[in-house]
Amino acid sequence: MFELHHLSAQDQWDWLQRGDVSPLELTEHYLRRIERLDPDLSAFAHVDADRALARVAEVAQLPKSAELWGLPLADKELAQRAGSPATFGSRAFVGRIAESSDAIVEAVDAAGAVSLGSTSAPEFGFPSYTEPVGRPPARNPWDLTLGPGGSSGGAAVAVAAGLLPFAPGSDGGGSVRIPAAATGLVGIKPTRSLVPADRWSLGQLVVNGPIARSVGDAAMLLDAMIARRGSIGGGPESDRLLGYAVRGEGRFQLGITTQSPWDSGYDVVLDPAARSALESAIEALGEIGHGLDDVAMPDSTAYPAAFRALWQGGASAVPIDDAQLELVEPLTAWLVRRGRELPVRELVQSLGALDAFARALVHAWFGPHSARVDAVLTPALAMTPRPIGWWDGEDAERNFAQQVQYTPFTSFVNVTGLPAITLPVIQTEDGLPMGVQLIGPPGGEATLLSIGRQLERRLQWQRRHPPMW
Protein backbone atom coordinates (compact mmCIF):
# COMPACT_ATOMS: atom_id res chain seq x y z
CA MET A 1 0.00 0.00 0.00
CA PHE A 2 1.37 3.41 -0.97
CA GLU A 3 2.13 5.88 1.82
CA LEU A 4 3.58 9.38 1.75
CA HIS A 5 6.96 8.35 3.14
CA HIS A 6 7.44 6.12 0.09
CA LEU A 7 8.01 9.31 -1.93
CA SER A 8 11.49 10.77 -2.23
CA ALA A 9 12.07 14.17 -0.64
CA GLN A 10 12.18 15.66 -4.14
CA ASP A 11 8.82 14.11 -5.02
CA GLN A 12 7.33 15.27 -1.73
CA TRP A 13 8.41 18.81 -2.53
CA ASP A 14 6.80 18.53 -5.97
CA TRP A 15 3.56 17.27 -4.40
CA LEU A 16 3.63 20.20 -1.97
CA GLN A 17 4.14 22.65 -4.83
CA ARG A 18 1.18 21.24 -6.76
CA GLY A 19 -1.03 21.09 -3.70
CA ASP A 20 -1.38 17.29 -3.90
CA VAL A 21 -0.43 17.22 -0.21
CA SER A 22 -0.25 20.00 2.37
CA PRO A 23 2.55 20.66 4.87
CA LEU A 24 0.08 19.77 7.64
CA GLU A 25 -0.79 16.41 6.08
CA LEU A 26 2.87 15.56 5.55
CA THR A 27 3.86 16.60 9.08
CA GLU A 28 1.00 14.63 10.65
CA HIS A 29 1.91 11.57 8.59
CA TYR A 30 5.46 11.54 9.93
CA LEU A 31 4.38 12.31 13.51
CA ARG A 32 2.03 9.31 13.43
CA ARG A 33 4.77 7.12 12.04
CA ILE A 34 7.22 8.27 14.72
CA GLU A 35 4.65 7.58 17.44
CA ARG A 36 4.10 4.06 16.12
CA LEU A 37 7.65 2.96 15.27
CA ASP A 38 10.12 4.97 17.30
CA PRO A 39 9.54 3.12 20.59
CA ASP A 40 11.35 0.18 18.97
CA LEU A 41 14.00 2.32 17.23
CA SER A 42 14.89 5.18 19.59
CA ALA A 43 15.79 7.42 16.68
CA PHE A 44 14.50 10.53 18.48
CA ALA A 45 15.79 12.18 21.62
CA HIS A 46 12.88 14.61 21.67
CA VAL A 47 9.67 14.90 19.62
CA ASP A 48 7.79 18.20 19.79
CA ALA A 49 4.52 17.71 17.93
CA ASP A 50 2.97 20.95 19.18
CA ARG A 51 5.92 23.03 18.02
CA ALA A 52 5.99 21.21 14.69
CA LEU A 53 2.31 21.93 14.05
CA ALA A 54 2.82 25.57 14.99
CA ARG A 55 5.74 25.67 12.57
CA VAL A 56 3.45 24.42 9.78
CA ALA A 57 1.38 27.60 10.19
CA GLU A 58 4.56 29.70 9.92
CA VAL A 59 5.64 27.86 6.77
CA ALA A 60 2.36 28.77 5.11
CA GLN A 61 3.53 32.40 5.21
CA LEU A 62 6.81 31.63 3.39
CA PRO A 63 7.23 31.57 -0.40
CA LYS A 64 6.37 28.10 -1.71
CA SER A 65 9.54 28.18 -3.81
CA ALA A 66 11.70 27.90 -0.66
CA GLU A 67 14.16 25.02 -1.00
CA LEU A 68 12.57 22.81 1.67
CA TRP A 69 9.08 24.34 1.85
CA GLY A 70 6.88 22.16 4.06
CA LEU A 71 9.32 19.23 4.26
CA PRO A 72 9.73 17.58 7.67
CA LEU A 73 13.15 16.92 9.19
CA ALA A 74 14.67 16.96 12.69
CA ASP A 75 17.67 18.63 14.27
CA LYS A 76 20.54 16.49 15.44
CA GLU A 77 20.60 16.45 19.23
CA LEU A 78 23.94 18.29 19.25
CA ALA A 79 22.46 21.27 17.38
CA GLN A 80 20.77 23.95 19.46
CA ARG A 81 17.29 25.28 18.72
CA ALA A 82 16.10 28.16 20.90
CA GLY A 83 13.54 26.98 23.44
CA SER A 84 14.24 23.27 22.91
CA PRO A 85 16.22 20.77 25.03
CA ALA A 86 19.98 21.09 24.55
CA THR A 87 21.51 18.21 26.48
CA PHE A 88 24.22 17.25 23.94
CA GLY A 89 23.32 13.62 24.68
CA SER A 90 24.75 13.89 28.20
CA ARG A 91 23.31 13.32 31.68
CA ALA A 92 25.42 16.28 32.79
CA PHE A 93 23.08 18.62 30.87
CA VAL A 94 19.66 17.11 31.58
CA GLY A 95 17.06 19.88 31.70
CA ARG A 96 19.15 22.40 29.80
CA ILE A 97 17.18 24.53 27.29
CA ALA A 98 18.88 26.34 24.41
CA GLU A 99 18.74 30.13 24.54
CA SER A 100 19.56 30.60 20.84
CA SER A 101 19.60 28.60 17.62
CA ASP A 102 22.67 27.39 15.75
CA ALA A 103 23.30 28.65 12.24
CA ILE A 104 22.46 25.27 10.69
CA VAL A 105 19.05 25.32 12.42
CA GLU A 106 18.44 28.83 11.13
CA ALA A 107 19.46 27.74 7.61
CA VAL A 108 16.93 24.89 7.34
CA ASP A 109 14.25 27.07 8.93
CA ALA A 110 14.87 29.80 6.36
CA ALA A 111 14.56 27.15 3.66
CA GLY A 112 11.03 26.33 4.86
CA ALA A 113 11.60 23.03 6.68
CA VAL A 114 9.45 21.79 9.56
CA SER A 115 11.46 20.37 12.48
CA LEU A 116 9.72 17.55 14.34
CA GLY A 117 12.22 17.51 17.22
CA SER A 118 15.75 16.19 17.66
CA THR A 119 17.40 12.92 16.68
CA SER A 120 19.42 10.92 19.17
CA ALA A 121 23.20 11.37 19.43
CA PRO A 122 25.83 9.99 21.81
CA GLU A 123 27.44 12.16 24.45
CA PHE A 124 28.91 15.30 22.80
CA GLY A 125 29.15 13.33 19.55
CA PHE A 126 32.43 11.70 20.56
CA PRO A 127 31.62 8.01 19.80
CA SER A 128 31.00 6.41 16.42
CA TYR A 129 27.98 4.62 17.89
CA THR A 130 24.70 5.90 19.39
CA GLU A 131 24.14 4.30 22.77
CA PRO A 132 23.66 7.25 25.18
CA VAL A 133 23.70 6.35 28.87
CA GLY A 134 20.31 6.81 30.51
CA ARG A 135 18.35 6.34 27.27
CA PRO A 136 17.66 3.37 25.01
CA PRO A 137 20.24 2.88 22.24
CA ALA A 138 19.34 3.79 18.67
CA ARG A 139 18.63 0.58 16.74
CA ASN A 140 19.43 -0.22 13.14
CA PRO A 141 16.19 -0.72 11.16
CA TRP A 142 17.82 -3.52 9.14
CA ASP A 143 18.42 -5.56 12.33
CA LEU A 144 17.26 -4.27 15.70
CA THR A 145 20.06 -6.10 17.52
CA LEU A 146 22.61 -3.90 15.74
CA GLY A 147 23.51 -0.25 16.13
CA PRO A 148 23.40 2.40 13.40
CA GLY A 149 26.82 3.87 14.08
CA GLY A 150 27.25 7.47 15.18
CA SER A 151 27.29 10.11 16.08
CA SER A 152 24.37 11.05 13.78
CA GLY A 153 22.90 7.63 14.50
CA GLY A 154 19.40 8.77 15.38
CA ALA A 155 19.18 10.81 12.18
CA ALA A 156 20.19 7.81 10.07
CA VAL A 157 17.72 5.50 11.81
CA ALA A 158 14.90 8.00 11.26
CA VAL A 159 15.64 8.31 7.54
CA ALA A 160 16.23 4.59 6.94
CA ALA A 161 12.98 3.66 8.71
CA GLY A 162 10.92 6.31 6.90
CA LEU A 163 10.36 8.49 9.97
CA LEU A 164 11.85 11.44 8.04
CA PRO A 165 12.51 12.05 4.33
CA PHE A 166 16.05 13.22 5.12
CA ALA A 167 17.95 14.72 8.03
CA PRO A 168 20.89 17.01 8.82
CA GLY A 169 23.82 15.63 10.79
CA SER A 170 27.25 16.77 11.88
CA ASP A 171 30.56 15.10 11.08
CA GLY A 172 33.77 15.57 13.08
CA GLY A 173 35.43 12.24 12.27
CA GLY A 174 32.82 10.47 10.17
CA SER A 175 29.65 11.13 12.16
CA VAL A 176 27.45 11.61 9.06
CA ARG A 177 29.14 9.01 6.86
CA ILE A 178 29.40 6.20 9.44
CA PRO A 179 25.68 5.93 10.29
CA ALA A 180 24.67 6.51 6.68
CA ALA A 181 26.87 3.58 5.64
CA ALA A 182 25.59 1.39 8.47
CA THR A 183 21.93 1.96 7.55
CA GLY A 184 22.08 1.85 3.73
CA LEU A 185 21.88 5.60 3.12
CA VAL A 186 23.78 8.39 1.37
CA GLY A 187 25.80 10.66 3.64
CA ILE A 188 27.78 13.76 2.64
CA LYS A 189 30.59 15.48 4.49
CA PRO A 190 31.01 18.80 2.64
CA THR A 191 34.20 20.75 2.08
CA ARG A 192 35.23 22.58 5.23
CA SER A 193 33.41 25.93 5.65
CA LEU A 194 30.88 25.27 2.86
CA VAL A 195 28.03 24.77 5.35
CA PRO A 196 27.50 26.95 8.44
CA ALA A 197 29.01 25.38 11.56
CA ASP A 198 28.44 26.56 15.12
CA ARG A 199 30.15 24.04 17.36
CA TRP A 200 33.72 25.19 17.82
CA SER A 201 36.08 22.35 16.98
CA LEU A 202 39.82 22.21 17.46
CA GLY A 203 41.33 21.81 14.01
CA GLN A 204 37.97 22.75 12.44
CA LEU A 205 37.06 19.08 12.17
CA VAL A 206 33.27 19.37 12.55
CA VAL A 207 31.07 20.17 9.56
CA ASN A 208 27.34 19.73 8.97
CA GLY A 209 26.04 17.49 6.20
CA PRO A 210 22.93 15.65 4.95
CA ILE A 211 21.75 12.05 5.34
CA ALA A 212 19.23 10.81 2.76
CA ARG A 213 18.00 7.78 0.88
CA SER A 214 19.24 8.97 -2.51
CA VAL A 215 21.97 11.14 -3.98
CA GLY A 216 19.39 13.65 -5.22
CA ASP A 217 17.68 14.00 -1.86
CA ALA A 218 21.07 14.46 -0.17
CA ALA A 219 22.01 17.18 -2.67
CA MET A 220 18.66 18.90 -2.18
CA LEU A 221 19.19 19.14 1.59
CA LEU A 222 22.84 20.13 1.15
CA ASP A 223 21.84 23.01 -1.13
CA ALA A 224 19.56 24.31 1.63
CA MET A 225 22.15 23.76 4.37
CA ILE A 226 24.64 25.91 2.46
CA ALA A 227 22.21 28.72 3.30
CA ARG A 228 22.23 30.59 0.01
CA ARG A 229 18.97 32.41 -0.31
CA GLY A 230 17.08 32.36 -3.55
CA SER A 231 14.97 30.01 -5.64
CA ILE A 232 14.63 26.27 -5.13
CA GLY A 233 18.09 24.80 -4.89
CA GLY A 234 19.53 27.77 -3.05
CA GLY A 235 20.38 30.39 -5.64
CA PRO A 236 21.42 30.72 -9.26
CA GLU A 237 21.32 27.58 -11.38
CA SER A 238 25.11 27.55 -11.60
CA ASP A 239 25.36 27.34 -7.79
CA ARG A 240 23.00 24.41 -7.34
CA LEU A 241 24.37 20.98 -6.50
CA LEU A 242 21.04 19.25 -7.04
CA GLY A 243 21.44 19.53 -10.82
CA TYR A 244 24.63 17.45 -10.74
CA ALA A 245 22.91 14.82 -8.62
CA VAL A 246 19.96 14.64 -11.02
CA ARG A 247 21.96 14.59 -14.27
CA GLY A 248 24.79 12.30 -13.14
CA GLU A 249 27.01 13.11 -16.10
CA GLY A 250 30.72 12.79 -16.87
CA ARG A 251 33.56 10.29 -16.93
CA PHE A 252 36.27 10.59 -14.32
CA GLN A 253 39.60 9.17 -13.25
CA LEU A 254 39.24 7.52 -9.85
CA GLY A 255 41.89 6.43 -7.40
CA ILE A 256 41.40 3.40 -5.12
CA THR A 257 42.91 2.71 -1.73
CA THR A 258 42.33 0.42 1.24
CA GLN A 259 45.11 2.08 3.21
CA SER A 260 44.28 4.05 6.34
CA PRO A 261 46.41 6.54 8.28
CA TRP A 262 45.61 4.49 11.38
CA ASP A 263 47.45 1.43 10.01
CA SER A 264 50.71 2.29 11.74
CA GLY A 265 49.13 2.50 15.18
CA TYR A 266 46.25 0.00 15.20
CA ASP A 267 45.45 -3.43 13.82
CA VAL A 268 43.02 -2.48 11.04
CA VAL A 269 41.46 -5.48 9.27
CA LEU A 270 39.05 -5.18 6.35
CA ASP A 271 35.99 -7.40 6.82
CA PRO A 272 35.12 -9.58 3.77
CA ALA A 273 31.80 -7.72 3.44
CA ALA A 274 33.63 -4.39 3.27
CA ARG A 275 35.98 -5.75 0.63
CA SER A 276 33.05 -7.16 -1.33
CA ALA A 277 31.32 -3.76 -1.33
CA LEU A 278 34.49 -2.09 -2.61
CA GLU A 279 34.95 -4.70 -5.34
CA SER A 280 31.32 -4.35 -6.43
CA ALA A 281 31.71 -0.58 -6.68
CA ILE A 282 34.95 -0.92 -8.66
CA GLU A 283 33.27 -3.30 -11.10
CA ALA A 284 30.23 -1.05 -11.59
CA LEU A 285 32.29 2.12 -11.96
CA GLY A 286 34.52 0.44 -14.54
CA GLU A 287 31.48 -0.71 -16.51
CA ILE A 288 30.14 2.85 -16.47
CA GLY A 289 33.38 4.00 -18.08
CA HIS A 290 35.42 5.61 -15.31
CA GLY A 291 39.17 5.18 -15.14
CA LEU A 292 40.38 3.31 -12.05
CA ASP A 293 43.84 2.99 -10.56
CA ASP A 294 45.41 2.48 -7.15
CA VAL A 295 46.67 5.47 -5.18
CA ALA A 296 48.90 5.45 -2.13
CA MET A 297 48.40 7.06 1.26
CA PRO A 298 51.23 9.49 2.12
CA ASP A 299 53.38 8.80 5.16
CA SER A 300 51.05 8.74 8.17
CA THR A 301 53.21 7.37 10.97
CA ALA A 302 52.52 10.49 13.08
CA TYR A 303 48.77 10.43 12.41
CA PRO A 304 47.42 8.08 15.16
CA ALA A 305 49.08 9.88 18.08
CA ALA A 306 48.42 13.32 16.60
CA PHE A 307 44.71 12.69 15.98
CA ARG A 308 44.25 11.23 19.46
CA ALA A 309 45.83 14.35 20.93
CA LEU A 310 43.60 16.60 18.80
CA TRP A 311 40.45 14.66 19.78
CA GLN A 312 41.44 14.90 23.44
CA GLY A 313 42.32 18.57 23.10
CA GLY A 314 38.93 19.30 21.60
CA ALA A 315 37.20 17.37 24.40
CA SER A 316 39.02 19.47 27.00
CA ALA A 317 36.81 22.43 26.02
CA VAL A 318 33.58 20.64 27.02
CA PRO A 319 31.96 23.00 29.58
CA ILE A 320 31.86 20.65 32.57
CA ASP A 321 33.70 20.79 35.86
CA ASP A 322 35.43 17.96 37.70
CA ALA A 323 32.32 17.12 39.71
CA GLN A 324 30.26 16.77 36.52
CA LEU A 325 32.87 14.39 35.10
CA GLU A 326 31.38 11.81 37.43
CA LEU A 327 28.15 12.03 35.42
CA VAL A 328 29.64 11.47 31.99
CA GLU A 329 30.56 8.24 30.26
CA PRO A 330 34.03 6.70 30.69
CA LEU A 331 35.04 7.57 27.13
CA THR A 332 34.08 11.22 27.63
CA ALA A 333 35.81 11.44 31.00
CA TRP A 334 38.99 9.91 29.55
CA LEU A 335 39.02 12.29 26.60
CA VAL A 336 38.36 15.36 28.75
CA ARG A 337 40.90 14.48 31.43
CA ARG A 338 43.61 13.58 28.93
CA GLY A 339 42.89 16.73 26.99
CA ARG A 340 43.19 18.93 30.06
CA GLU A 341 46.48 17.26 31.00
CA LEU A 342 47.90 17.63 27.50
CA PRO A 343 50.93 19.94 27.33
CA VAL A 344 50.39 22.88 24.99
CA ARG A 345 53.61 22.03 23.17
CA GLU A 346 52.36 18.50 22.40
CA LEU A 347 49.03 19.82 21.14
CA VAL A 348 50.75 22.35 18.88
CA GLN A 349 53.04 19.62 17.54
CA SER A 350 50.03 17.38 16.87
CA LEU A 351 48.27 20.15 14.96
CA GLY A 352 51.42 20.65 12.91
CA ALA A 353 51.73 16.93 12.17
CA LEU A 354 48.12 16.69 11.02
CA ASP A 355 48.49 19.81 8.89
CA ALA A 356 51.57 18.32 7.23
CA PHE A 357 49.70 15.06 6.61
CA ALA A 358 46.73 16.93 5.14
CA ARG A 359 48.91 18.96 2.77
CA ALA A 360 50.79 15.83 1.68
CA LEU A 361 47.57 13.92 0.98
CA VAL A 362 45.90 16.71 -0.99
CA HIS A 363 49.11 17.21 -2.99
CA ALA A 364 49.55 13.47 -3.65
CA TRP A 365 45.97 12.87 -4.76
CA PHE A 366 44.80 16.15 -6.21
CA GLY A 367 47.88 18.35 -6.65
CA PRO A 368 49.25 19.62 -9.98
CA HIS A 369 52.07 17.05 -10.02
CA SER A 370 50.04 14.11 -8.72
CA ALA A 371 48.25 11.33 -10.57
CA ARG A 372 45.48 13.97 -10.89
CA VAL A 373 42.55 11.79 -9.96
CA ASP A 374 39.10 13.36 -9.75
CA ALA A 375 38.09 11.37 -6.65
CA VAL A 376 39.39 8.55 -4.47
CA LEU A 377 37.40 5.42 -3.60
CA THR A 378 37.73 3.69 -0.21
CA PRO A 379 35.59 1.33 1.85
CA ALA A 380 33.04 3.23 3.92
CA LEU A 381 33.51 1.06 7.01
CA ALA A 382 35.94 -1.75 7.80
CA MET A 383 33.26 -3.89 9.48
CA THR A 384 29.57 -4.68 9.21
CA PRO A 385 27.27 -2.76 11.62
CA ARG A 386 28.23 -3.62 15.21
CA PRO A 387 25.92 -5.27 17.74
CA ILE A 388 24.46 -3.04 20.44
CA GLY A 389 26.66 -3.37 23.51
CA TRP A 390 29.73 -4.39 21.47
CA TRP A 391 31.62 -1.27 22.51
CA ASP A 392 33.65 -1.40 25.70
CA GLY A 393 31.79 0.68 28.29
CA GLU A 394 34.57 0.74 30.89
CA ASP A 395 37.98 0.73 29.19
CA ALA A 396 38.11 4.01 27.24
CA GLU A 397 41.42 3.18 25.53
CA ARG A 398 39.98 -0.07 24.19
CA ASN A 399 36.78 1.72 23.20
CA PHE A 400 38.81 4.22 21.17
CA ALA A 401 40.68 1.36 19.47
CA GLN A 402 37.39 -0.34 18.60
CA GLN A 403 36.18 2.84 16.93
CA VAL A 404 39.38 3.13 14.89
CA GLN A 405 39.05 -0.48 13.74
CA TYR A 406 35.38 -0.01 12.83
CA THR A 407 35.82 3.20 10.88
CA PRO A 408 39.45 3.80 9.85
CA PHE A 409 38.63 5.61 6.58
CA THR A 410 36.66 8.64 7.77
CA SER A 411 38.56 10.83 10.24
CA PHE A 412 41.39 11.77 7.89
CA VAL A 413 38.87 13.38 5.53
CA ASN A 414 37.94 15.79 8.34
CA VAL A 415 41.62 16.51 8.96
CA THR A 416 42.13 17.43 5.29
CA GLY A 417 38.88 19.40 5.00
CA LEU A 418 38.01 17.51 1.79
CA PRO A 419 34.45 16.58 0.78
CA ALA A 420 33.31 12.95 0.84
CA ILE A 421 30.18 10.93 0.16
CA THR A 422 29.25 7.45 1.35
CA LEU A 423 27.14 5.33 -0.96
CA PRO A 424 25.35 2.02 -0.22
CA VAL A 425 26.45 -0.66 -2.67
CA ILE A 426 25.57 -4.19 -1.57
CA GLN A 427 23.59 -6.16 0.95
CA THR A 428 25.30 -9.01 2.76
CA GLU A 429 23.85 -12.52 2.99
CA ASP A 430 22.34 -11.38 6.28
CA GLY A 431 20.65 -8.46 4.51
CA LEU A 432 22.89 -5.77 5.95
CA PRO A 433 23.92 -2.75 3.86
CA MET A 434 27.59 -2.17 3.07
CA GLY A 435 28.97 0.73 1.09
CA VAL A 436 31.90 2.76 -0.13
CA GLN A 437 33.26 6.27 0.29
CA LEU A 438 34.27 8.69 -2.44
CA ILE A 439 36.61 11.54 -1.48
CA GLY A 440 36.88 14.60 -3.71
CA PRO A 441 39.23 17.58 -4.05
CA PRO A 442 38.41 20.85 -2.25
CA GLY A 443 35.04 22.04 -3.53
CA GLY A 444 34.52 18.75 -5.38
CA GLU A 445 30.94 18.11 -4.28
CA ALA A 446 29.60 18.31 -7.85
CA THR A 447 31.96 15.56 -9.00
CA LEU A 448 31.05 13.31 -6.06
CA LEU A 449 27.33 13.81 -6.69
CA SER A 450 27.71 13.11 -10.41
CA ILE A 451 29.58 9.85 -9.79
CA GLY A 452 27.24 8.89 -6.96
CA ARG A 453 24.18 9.36 -9.14
CA GLN A 454 25.68 7.22 -11.90
CA LEU A 455 26.38 4.42 -9.42
CA GLU A 456 22.90 4.82 -7.94
CA ARG A 457 21.25 4.48 -11.35
CA ARG A 458 23.15 1.25 -11.90
CA LEU A 459 22.67 -0.35 -8.47
CA GLN A 460 19.23 1.08 -7.55
CA TRP A 461 19.91 1.11 -3.81
CA GLN A 462 17.17 3.70 -3.23
CA ARG A 463 14.68 0.87 -3.86
CA ARG A 464 15.99 -1.19 -0.93
CA HIS A 465 14.22 -0.69 2.39
CA PRO A 466 14.30 -2.33 5.82
CA PRO A 467 11.40 -4.63 6.78
CA MET A 468 9.40 -1.92 8.61
CA TRP A 469 9.23 0.23 5.48
N, C-alpha and C positions, 0 to 999 in steps of 0.2 A: 504494500500500500504506500502510495506517495505521501511524503510529509515535507514540510517546508525546509527542514534541515538537510534534506537530500539535495537541495540546490546548492551550487557553488556560491561563494560570496558575490562574485560578479553577477551571476544570474539573479540573486536576491536583490541586488542594487537595481538591476534592470526592471524587475517586478515592481519595486518601490517607485521607480520613475514613471512606470505606466499606470500605477494605481491598482495593479493586480493584487497587491497586498499592502497593508498599511504598516507604519512603524509600530503601532500598538499591537497589531496582530502578530507581527514577527517577534516582538519582545515577549508577549505573553506565551507564545509557542515555546520559546527557549526557557522561560521561567518555569513552565510546567514540566519541561523535560529535565531541567536541573532538579526540581523537587522530587521527581520520580526516580532518577538514576544516580544522582550524586551521593546519596547515602552509602552506596556500594563503591564509589570511586574516590571520594574525597578530593575532587578537583578544586573545590572552592574553599577558601578560608573564610569568606564573608559574602553573603548574598543580600543585596538590598533592593528588594522588589519595589518598595514604595518610592525610593529615590529613582529607580529606573523608570517607573511609570511617570513620575514627574518630569524626568528628562525627555520622555517622548513628547510631552506637550511643548517643551522648549524647542525640540528639533523641528516641530511643525512651523516654527517662526523662521527657520534658516532656509536659505536657497536650496531647492531640491538638487541642484547640480553639485552640492558639496560632495567631496570625494567618498565619504562614508555615510551619507545621509540615511539615517534610520537603521543602520546596521548595528546589531548587538555585538559587544565584545566585553572583556573584563580587564581590569588593571592587574598587573602582577603584584603580589602582596608587598614587594619591596618598593613599589612606586607609591608616592603619597598623593592622596586626593583630599582636598580640604573638607573637613567634617566627617571623614571616614576613618575607621581603625587603621593605625599605622604601627603595627607591632614588629615588623621586619621578621616575622616568623619566630620570634623569641619570647620565652616566658618572662624575660627581663623587662619587656615593654607591654605586657598585657594591660589593656585599658587605655593605652595612648591613642589620642585622636590627632590627626594631622591638622595643622593650622593653615597650611597653604598647599597648593598642588604643584607637582613636578611639571617640568616643561613637556615631557612626553604625554602626560595626562591632558594638558592644555591643548597639545597638538591634535590628539584624536577627538577631543571635544569640539575644537574649531572645525574639524572635518565632518562633524555631524553624527558621530558615533553615539551609541547608547550604552553606557557601562552598566553591567548587571551586578557588579561587586568586585571582588578580588580573588585571584587564583592562588592556590597554595604554593608556598615556597619554603625551603629549609632556612634555618637560622642565618640571617644576614646574607643568604645566597652563597655561602662558602662551599657546601658540598655539591657533588654532582649526582645527588639523589634527593628525593623529596619525602623525608620521613621525620617531620618536625616533632620534637618531644612535646607531649601534652595534647597532641591531636592525632587522629588516625592518619596513616601514611597514604599518600596518593597512590592509586593502583592503576596499572597498565590495562587499558580496555581489551587488549589482545589476550591477556592472561592475568587474572586478578591476583595471582600469587606473586606476580613480578612488579617491580617498580618501573616508573616512566623515566628515570634519570632526573637530572636537575641542573640548574636550580629552578628553571621555568617549568617544573614538572606538572604543576596543576594546570597551567595554560595548555600544555600539550595534551594532557588527559581530556580536558574539556573539548578541545578541537577534534581529537581522534574519536571521541564518543558522540560527537554531534551535539554537544551542549553549547557550543559557540561556532560560528562560521570561521573565525580566525581569532588570533589573540596576539597582543604585544608581549614580548619578553625582554629580558636583559641578559647580556652575555659578557662575563668577565674572564672566562677561561673555557667557554664552550656551553654556557648555560642556556642558550637558545638551541644550538645545534645538537647537543647531547639528547635532550628529551624529544626533540623532533625525530631524530634517528631511531630512538627506542620505541616510538609509537607510530612509525610509518608515515611521517609528515615531512613537509618541506620547512626548513629553518634557515634564516638568513642572518648572518652577522655582517653588518655593513662596514664600509670603510670608516675608520676612526673620524669622528667629528661630522659625519654626514647627517646623523640623526641627533636631535637634542638629547643631552645626557645631564642628569642632575646629580646623581650620586658621585661624589668625589672619589676618585680611584687613583691610588699611587701607580704611576706609570701609564695612566689613562687607559687602563685595560677594559673598563666596562663600557659597552655600547648597547643601545636598544635595537631590537630587531623583531621581525614578524615570524609567527608560526602559523602554517596554513596547510590545507589538504592538497593544494596544487601550486604550481609555480606562478600562475596568473594571480591567484588569490593572495599569495605572499607579496607579489610585486604591487598589487593594489594597496595593501595595507602599508607597505614600505613607502610608497609615494606619499601617503597621508602622514606617516610618521616623520618624514623629512620636513614637514611643516611649511611647505611652500603654499601660499594662498593663491587660489585661482580656480579654474574650471576643474572638472573631474580629472583625476590623475595628478593634480597638484601644480598646475601651471602650464606654460607653453608646451605644445606637443613635443618639442625637442628635448624638454626636461623630463618627460614622463618615462618611467621604467616599465610601466605596464605594457606599453607597445612592444618592447623587446620580448617580454614574456608571452605575449599573444602570438607574435609572428614567428619566433623561434628560428631565425635565419642565420646563415653563415657557416663557414667551415673554418676550423681552428686547429692550431697545433697545441697538443696537450702533453704535459709532463706527467709522469707516474712515479709515486714513491710510496714505500711502506716503511721508510725510516722515520724515526721520531727523535726529537732532541732529548727525550728522556732515556734513550737507550743506554747511555753511558752510566746512568745512575740507578736504573731499575730494571728488573727482569720483565721486559715487555714481550708478550707472546700473542701472535695474531690467531684468534679463534678460526677454525675452518669455515664457519659461517661468514665471518668478516672477509676472509679471503675469497670465498665464493661470490659474495656481493661485488667485490672489486673486480673479479674476473668477468662477471656478467656485465658490468658497466663497461669494461674495456672492450668486450666483444661487441656490444651494442653501439658504442661510440665509433668503433672502427667501421662497422657496417654502415653507419650514417655517413662516413666519409671524413672524419677528423683524423689528423695525424697524431700518432701516439709514440712516445719514447720515454725511457727512464730518465729521471733527474735525481741528482744527489742532494742530500741535506748538507749544508756547510758545517764546519766544525762546531760541535755543540757540547763539548766536554764541560764547559762552565755553566751550561743552562740549568741543570737540575738544582744545584745549590743556589744559583742566583734567583730562579723563579720562586723557590721556597722562601727565600729571604724577602722577596718582593711581596708575596702573598701574606707573610707574617707582618711585614711592615704596614701593609694596607689594613690588616686586621687590628693593628695597634690603635688605630684612630676610631674604633667603635666606641661610642659614647657611653661606656659603662665603667663603674668603679670596681674596686677589688671585691667589695661585698656582693655586687651583682654578678661577678664571675662565678659565684656559687650556683647561680640560677641557669647558667648557659650550659650547652652541651660540651662534652670533653674536647671535641675537635675545635670548637670556638675558643674555649679557654686556653688550649694549647697554642693556637695561633696568636691570640691576643697577648698572652704572657711572653711568648718567644719574641713577638714583634716589639714589645715594650722593653725587652732586655737587649735588643739588637743594637750593637754599636753603630753610630751614624756612619763611621768610615766603611763598615761592612755593607751597609745599605747602599751607600753611594757607589761602592765598587760593584755591587750586584746590578744596580741600574745601568752602570757603564757596560757591564758584560752583556746584559740583555740588549742594550742599544747596539753594541757591536755585532751581536748575533743577528739582530733584525736587519741591519744594513747589509750584512753579508748575504743573508737569504734573499732579500729583495734584489740585490745586485746579481746573484747567481741565477735566479729564476727569471727575472724580468728586466734586468739591466741591459744597457746598450751592447755590452760585449758578452752577454750570456747566450744560452741556447735560444733565447727569445720565444719562450712558450707564451701562449695566451692565457693559460690556466694550468693548475696542477691538481691531479687527481690523487686522493688518498682514501683509505677506509674512513668511514665516519666514526666507528667505535671499534675497539679491538675485541670486544666480547658481545655476546647476546645480552639482552636486558637482564639485569641481576634480580635474584629473588629478594623480596622484602625481608629485611633483617640480615642480609648478607654482609652488610658493612659493619666493621668493628665499632661497637658503641663505647668502648672503654679505652682502647689503645689508640691514641690520636695519630701516632707515627704510622702505625699499620694501616689505619683508616686512610691516611694521605696516600700511602703506597697503593692501596686498592684502587683509589680514584685515578692515579696515574696509569695503572695497568688497564683499567676499564676504558679510559679516554685519553690516550697519549697523543692524539693528532689534533687537538683543538686549541690548547692554551697558547701555543706558539703563534697562532694566527692573531690572537689578541696582542701579543708582544710586538708583532710587526705592524699592526694596524691595518692589515690587508682585509679585503672582503672575502667571505666564504659562504657557500650554500651547501646544506646537506640534502640529499635526495634519496628517497626510498627506492630500492632496486629489486630485491627479492623477498620472498617469504621462505623461512626454513621449513623443514619437514614438520616441525611443531607449530607452524603457522605464525611464527614471529617475524616481524619486519627487520630487515637489515639493509643498510644503505652505504652511500659513499659521500665524500666531501670534495667539492671543487673550490680551489683557492684562486683568486684573481689578483691582478696587479692593483695598485692604488686607484680607486675610482672605477674598478672593473665590473661593477654590478651588472651592467648591460650585457657583457659577455657571458657572465655566469647564468643570467636569466635566459639568454638565447640558447645556450647549451642545455640547460636544465629543461627547457620546454621541448627541445628536440628529443631528449631522452624520455621525457614524460609521454610524448606522443607515441613513442615506440613501445614503452613498457606498460603504459596505462595504469600506473599505480593509484591514480585518483579514484579508480573504480573499486579498489579494495577497501573493505571496511571491517571493523571488529564485529563480533556476533551481535552486540546490543544495538547496532546501527538500525 
